Amino acid sequence: MAQVKELTVGQVAMRSGVAVSALHFYEARGLIRSHRTSGNQRRYGRDVLRRVAIIRIAQEVGISLAEIGAALHSLPESRTPTREDWNLLSTGWRDNLDRKISQLKKLRDGLTDCIGCGCMSIDKCPLRNKEDRLSADGPGARRLLVES
């Protein structure tokens, strides 16, 4: 059985586990490419399957579509991304992910002190008023007050 070189949008959706609407969205954002047949139907190269897998994995770990797009644009077009390509992409995202992880850990660790508050207006909120630096401005949620 000969291997099909091009795939329809339905075939890509079925093989990748991504909805057709998501594929259209990815294409509109420039993350994947197709071309049109003489009957105006979309056709995708087989490399799009790996590109969609990269998009899904990157989104799952919190990489923005803008960052994903920039990374994918660094790869040669119409070539299936390789293990080396993935290594370059993931290495490029690592510092940003480490920063996000650090921020999330600080948020998680600070939540214990504000769960009872609800509005983060206590005078020593570790998230919004670290070391009570806003107390000189008065009580309550100082950042939420609108000066008239």
Protein Blocks (a to p, Z undefined) as FASTA:
>chain_A
ZZdfbdcfklmmmmnopafklmmmmmmnopaccdddfkopacddfklmmmmmmmmmmmmn
opafklmmmmmmmpcehiacdfklmmmmmmmmmmmmmmmmmmmmmmmmmmmmmmmnonop
afklfklmgghlmmmnogcjfklpccZZ
